[in-house]
Amino acid sequence: MIAMFSLIWTLIIGGVIGALAGAITSRDLPMGWIGNIVGGLIGAWLGQALLGTWGPQLAEIAIFPAIVGAVVLVLVVSLITRGLAR
């Protein structure tokens, strides 16, 4: 039961981080809120892999590196999707 709450909490934090990254860059990820969750989780993994786990943490996600990683991910995805749309 505790593992389920941990997973739900991680998904919520991932969604918030993805939404923040979209707001910072003024670009949306494809697939709406599911895209925000996936983008936030992948961005958190990317940011923590590149920058470490410094700063405050929620659901074992370091917030500042996660936001930086998610912003980079949103920019890369938007460049790729814009290139495919041409």
C-alpha positions in Angstrom: 0.0 0.0 0.0 2.8 2.4 0.8 4.5 1.6 -2.5 1.3 2.6 -4.3 1.2 6.0 -2.5 4.9 6.5 -3.3 4.2 5.8 -7.0 1.2 8.2 -7.0 3.3 10.9 -5.3 6.1 10.5 -7.8 3.7 10.8 -10.7 2.2 13.9 -9.2 5.6 15.5 -8.7 6.6 14.5 -12.3 3.4 16.1 -13.7 4.1 19.3 -11.8 7.7 19.5 -13.0 6.6 18.8 -16.6 3.9 21.5 -16.4 6.5 24.0 -14.9 8.9 23.2 -17.7 6.2 23.8 -20.2 5.3 27.1 -18.5 8.9 28.2 -18.4 9.5 27.5 -22.1 6.0 28.6 -23.2 5.8 25.3 -25.1 3.6 22.3 -24.5 4.5 18.6 -24.5 2.5 16.4 -26.8 -0.3 14.3 -25.1 -1.4 16.8 -22.5 -1.1 15.9 -18.9 0.3 12.4 -19.6 3.0 14.1 -21.6 3.7 16.4 -18.7 4.1 13.5 -16.3 6.3 11.6 -18.7 8.3 14.7 -19.6 8.7 15.6 -15.9 9.9 12.1 -14.9 12.3 11.8 -17.8 13.5 15.4 -17.3 14.0 14.7 -13.6 16.1 11.6 -14.4 18.1 13.6 -17.0 18.6 16.6 -14.7 19.7 14.4 -11.8 22.0 12.4 -14.0 23.7 15.5 -15.3 23.6 17.8 -12.3 23.3 15.5 -9.3 20.8 15.5 -6.5 21.4 18.9 -4.8 18.7 21.1 -3.3 15.3 20.2 -1.9 13.7 16.9 -2.7 10.1 15.6 -3.0 9.4 11.9 -3.7 13.1 11.3 -4.0 13.3 13.8 -6.9 15.7 16.7 -6.6 13.6 19.7 -7.6 16.0 22.1 -9.2 18.0 19.6 -11.3 14.7 18.0 -12.3 13.3 21.4 -13.5 16.4 22.1 -15.5 16.4 18.6 -17.0 12.7 18.9 -17.9 13.2 22.4 -19.5 16.0 20.9 -21.7 13.7 18.0 -22.6 10.8 20.2 -23.5 13.0 22.3 -25.7 14.5 19.3 -27.5 11.1 17.7 -28.0 9.6 20.9 -29.3 12.5 21.3 -31.8 12.0 17.7 -33.0 8.2 18.0 -33.3 8.6 21.3 -35.1 11.1 19.7 -37.5 8.7 16.8 -38.2 5.8 19.2 -38.8 7.6 20.9 -41.7 
